[in-house]
Amino acid sequence: MPSDLKAMPAPATDPAQLRAIFGDNLRDLSADYPSVAGLCRDLGINRTQFNRYLTGESFPRPDVLHRICQFFGTDARILLERSDTLRSASFDLLGHPVVAGFFGAEPVAVPEELFPSGIYRFVRRSFVDDTMFVRGLINIHREDGYTFLRGSEPIDALRKQGLSTARRDREFRGVVMRQEEGIMIIVTHRNSMACSFNFLAPETSFQPNLWEGYVTRTVREKISGIRATRMVYEHLGNNTGAILAAARGKALVGLEDLPPFHARLLRLDQPFR
């Protein structure tokens, strides 16, 4: 080997060394998190056990290690390599150091109890005709530590606007993130041809499966049509009957076709501010 080339350090193989490296890496990755108790809660790890990881007293089980790696956007090399070498790899966008503490692990971690996975139906006033209301279904699912939204625009609503009803053009997807009083969802059609921002908070006075908030769309200001309106999400979960009934129902309806509690949450008698 040429003398001017440095050999790569051999990875640690001694269990005590591995525990020490993992503990140091976990401490480094956790440094920017505002609360150790909150971090343990989001990770689903007992505080005492978490401290044992930090001090190098024990290893996490494979399933717990996987959960930790997903949460911090790294991989199992945290058992073998120091965190400063891991950081040379490319960053996940929301975990990039420039936005760490603003996006990153805490806003991206959306607990199931705050916003459960499953099928939801939504209702909002039509952006084009403010005498009509749009209803639809969306799916919330979790993958690789993120919470995603997926759905399709109602065919009859698109047809009324003279827009394409092809399945590819109807589909939209989004990313869900936690906010102080609820959640936000950035939703876009393929290639970001049309986007919207949703904010939702749990509704507590009607049913525990309701969220209320608003949606805004990213379009220029126009003489006709609106760019923001109130929205209601209702979690249907795995209730096949309710899901099928919602799927068979009309997507573009009048006020008389809305469930009374949906109409009340939309607060149609109050201006949107």
N, C-alpha and C positions, 0 to 999 in steps of 0.2 A: 504494500500500500504506500503511495507517495506520502512523504513526511508532512506535506502541507494539508493533507486531508485528515479530518478528525473522525474517528470512529464514532458511530452512534452509540450512546450509552445503552447497555443491555437492560431490558425491562426487569423490574424487581420480580423475584420469584419467591422470596421468603414471605410467609403469611404475615408476619409482623410488619415487614416493609410495605406490603400491599395495604394493610389496614391503615398504616400511617399515611401513605400517599392518598388513599381515599379520604381519610379524615381531613387532611390539609386541603384537598380539592373541594370537598363539601363545604368547609369553612369559607374558602375563597368564593365559591359560587353563591353562598348565602349572605355574603357581606353586605350587599346592597339592599337586602330585604328588610323592610322596616320593623318587622316583629318576628322573632323566632317562634313564638307561640302561634302566630298566624301562619307562618311557613309550615310548621308541623301540622296544623289543621288542614291546610290546603293539600299537603302531601299525603295526609291520612296516616301519619307516623306518630307514635307515642313520643312525647317530649323526652322521656328518660332514655328510650331506645335511640332517638336522634342524637342525644348527647354521647351515647356510647359509640356511635359512628364517628362523631367529631374527634373523640379522644383516641380513636384507633383500637378500642376494646373489642369491637365486633364488626362483621360484614353484614350487609343487608342480604336478605333472601333474593333469589333471581327476580321474582316478581316485583319486589320492592325496589331493587336496583333499576329495573326497567322503568318503573314509575318515576324515580328520581331523574333518570336520564331524559325521559320525555319532558319532564317539568322544566329542566334547565337547558334543554335543547342541545344535549351532548350525547355521548355514547359510552359504552362500557370501558373505554380507554381510561376513564377516570380512576380505574383500579390500578392502572399501570403507569400512567404518565402524569407528570405535573401539569397543573392547569395552564401554566404559561405556554406550554407546548401545544396544548389543545386549542388555545385561542388563535393559533396561527391558521387554523382551518377557516373556511368561509362561514360567515354568520347567517343564521336565519334572520330575515328582515326585521321581524318584530322584536328579536332579541339582540339586535345590533347595539354596540356600546353607545352610539350616538343617541339612541332613544331608550336606553336601559333606564328603568325607573319611571318612564313615561308610558311605554307599552310594555314589552317584556313579559316576565312570568306572571306578575300579579294581575294585571288587567285581562290577560289571555286566559287565565285559569278561572273558568266559569263553573261553579259547583252545580251538580245535578239538582240539589235542593233549591237553588235560586232559579234555574231555568232548565227544566228536565228535557231529556231527549224524547223524541217521538213526533207524532203528527199534530200540527196545529191548524186551526182554521182562523183566517183573519178577515177583518172587514174594515173598510175605510170609504170615505166619500170618493167618488170618481174625480180624477184630475181634469177630465175633459167636460163632463156634464155634472154640475154640482147638485142636480136633483136626483142623481142615481148613486148607487153604492156598489163597490166591487167586493166580492167575496172570493176566497181562494184557499188552497191548502199548501202548507209548506212542511218540510221535514227538517228537524233539528237532530244532528248526529255528531258524535265525537270521534276524532281520529288523530293520532299522533300528538295528543296533548292540546288540540284545538277544538273549538266548537264551531260547527259549520251549519249553514242554512242552504236548502235547495228547494226549488219549486219551479212552477211554470205559470206564465201569464194566462188568464182565462181566454179561451178562444173567442167567445162572443164579444168580450170587451175590446179585443184587438180588431176583430172584424168591423166593429162599429167605427173604429178610427181609421179603417182602410190600411191597417198594418199587416205584415206577414204573419200567418198563423202556422208556419212550419215549426215543427217541434224544436229544431235547433235554435230558431230565433225566439221562441217563447221561453226557453229555459233561463233561469237566473240562479245565481249562487251568492253566498255571503259568508262573512266571518263575524262571529259573535264575540264581544268583549265586555268585561264587567265595568260598570261605572259605580259611583258612590251611592246612587239611589236606585239603581236598576241595571239595565244592560243597553249596549248600543250594537247595532248591526249595520255593517257596510255591505250593501247588496249591489251586484252588477250583472248585466247581461254579458254574453260572450264578447270578448275583446273590448270590454268597457264601453260598449255602444250607448248604454243608458245606465245610470247609477242612481241609488237612493241611500238615504241615511235614516235609520229607524232608532228611536229611543223608546224603551218600554220599562215600566215599573210594575211590580205586583199590585193587583187590586185586591183589597182585603175585605170590603164590605159586602160583596156579592158571593163569589165562589172562589176557592183557593186556586183554581186553575185558569184564572184570567189575568192578563197583563194589559195595561192601557198606556198609551203614549201618543207619538206622532211620527209621521214619515215626511221627509222632504225629498224632492227629486232634483237632480242636477241638470236643470235646463235654464235657458235664458228667460228673463222676464218677458211675458207676452201680454197682449191686451186681453185675450180670452184664456180661460183655464187657470188653474191654481198650481202652486208649487209645493204647498205644505198643507197637511190636514191631519186630524186625529185618526188614530188607528187602535184597534183592539185585537189581541191574540187570545185564542181559547185553546188550551191544551187538551187534545182528544186522546193522547197517549196511544194505547193499543185497543181502544174501543172500536172494534171493526164495524159495528152497526152505525155508530155516529160518523165514522170516517166515510163509509159508503154513502150514507145519506147526504153528507156534505159534498161529496164528489159528484153525486147525481143532480144536485140542486143547481139552479141558475147562478151564473157568476155575476151578472149585472142585474141588480134588482132595485126596486123602489123602497122607500122607507117602510111601507106596510109589510114588506117581506122580512124585515130584520127582527131577530129576537128582541124583546123589550129591554133586556139587560144590556145587550150590545148597543142599542140606540141610546140608552141612558148614559153609558160610558162615553159615547161619542160627543155628548153634550152639544147637540145640534142647535140648541137655543142660545148658545154662548159663542161669541166670536173667538176664533183661534188666535192666540197671542204667543 
